[in-house]
Amino acid sequence: MSAFARQDYKMSFSTGGLFLNESLEVARLHEDGEAWEDTILRAMEEGTTSLPKSASNRRSLREISNRLLTLTDEERTYLVEEADRSEQQALLWIATCRAYRFVREFAVEVVRERYLSYQLDLPLESFDILFEAKAEWDEGLAGLSRSTRLKLRQIMFRMMREAGIISEDDRIQTAIISTRLKHMIEDHNPGELAIFPSVPVEGA
């Protein structure tokens, strides 16, 4: 996780959610070896995200591509060609956690810890507590306005619901991932299994 440890806190996930259907469309559009910017342009031409404003459309498509590019070729092919709905949700949750250090840390340090200690409710305040702790030593986080923080919290909880990490009433759910997907994650980075609260991680 050394590369993750050096990753800055990008907090550009203040729009949409998990973008499951849109992500599948963009992943299908992407060609091997193609620059993601070219994929974005083609996606805009084809109206992938069906958003009314081109600026919003581009922002969402850039958000989607920033997540998809974290997937390996094998993972992206599996996402498009073989994965069922729950596996697609899991793969996009993986991509989101890889793209965003804060989301990944929240998944491991808050969601997983609460699950393992049988505290299955996930209060909104848990986001605020972790955010304030991280903001004490990160100027970028500390500089975000309260309204932005509230929007980020709203989107993050929406993403977790759409990924099946938490229920509609914000209770942490038992994640069940297929053996095939588990092996793919282990081949890339076994520690990433920790973003699924109920999945055992070797050595943890």
Secondary structure, DSSP 8 states (H G I E B T S, - for coil): -HHHHT--------SSSS-HHHHHHHHHH--TT--HHHHHHHHHHTTTT--SSHHHHHHHHHHHHHHHTTS-HHHHHHHHHT--HHHHHHHHHHHHHHH-HHHHHHIIIIIIHHHHTT--B--THHHHHHHHHHHTT-HHHHTS-HHHHHHHHHHHHHHHHHTTSB-TTSBB------HHHHHHHHHH-GGGGGGSTTS--TT-
